Amino acid sequence: MATLGQRVRKQREKLGLSRYQLAKDSGVDAASVHRIEDGIQTGVRVETAEKLAKVLHVPPSTLLGIK
């Protein structure tokens, strides 16, 4: 099963976005995006998942691994 960071990175790369662009467009701190994708930060607040999901065009549940 993919981790949160792997799911975020996969979708970001699929859309051709840089980490910086994802951070800027979502309003999530660039350092947080880095920590999430690198697996340093393994959990996020629902609000953060919602912000990232909106830019990544997926439901927050997809990022969180909830089916």
N, C-alpha and C positions, 0 to 999 in steps of 0.2 A: 504494500500500500504506500502510495506517495505521501510525502510529508507536506505540510502547509507551504513551506518554502519551495519545494519542487513544483507544487501546483501553481503557485504564483509565478515562478520563473517560466514554466512551460507556457502559460497563457500570455505572459508579457512578451516572450520571444515570438510566439505565434502571431501577435499583433504588430511585431516590429518596433516595440517600445524599448527605450533604454530604462535603466533603473531610475535615472534622474527624471526622465519624462513621466514615468509612473508616479514618482513621488510628487512632482510638481502638479500633475493633473488631478491627483487624488487628495492632495493636502496632507499626506502622510509624510513625516520627516524622512529624508533620504537615508539617514543612518538606520532608521527603523526598517525601511525596505531592504537595505543591505543585510541587516541582522536576520530578518525573516527568511530571505532567500538563501542565506548561508547556513541556516539551521541553528544559529546562535539564539534566536528568539523563536521558541516553538509554539507559543500561544499568542493570540491577539484579542483585543476587545472586540465585541460585536461591531461597534462603530467603525473600527479600523477595517475589519473585514468588509463591511458595507462600502466604505470609501474605495478600497482597492477593487472590489468586485464591480462597482459601477464603471470604473475606467477600463477594467478588463472584460467587460461585457459578459459576465457570468453571474449566477446567483451566489450570494455569500456562502450558502451551504456547500457549493462546489469547492470553494477555497478551503473551507473548514473540514471537508471530507465527510460531510453528512449527506446521506442519500435520501 
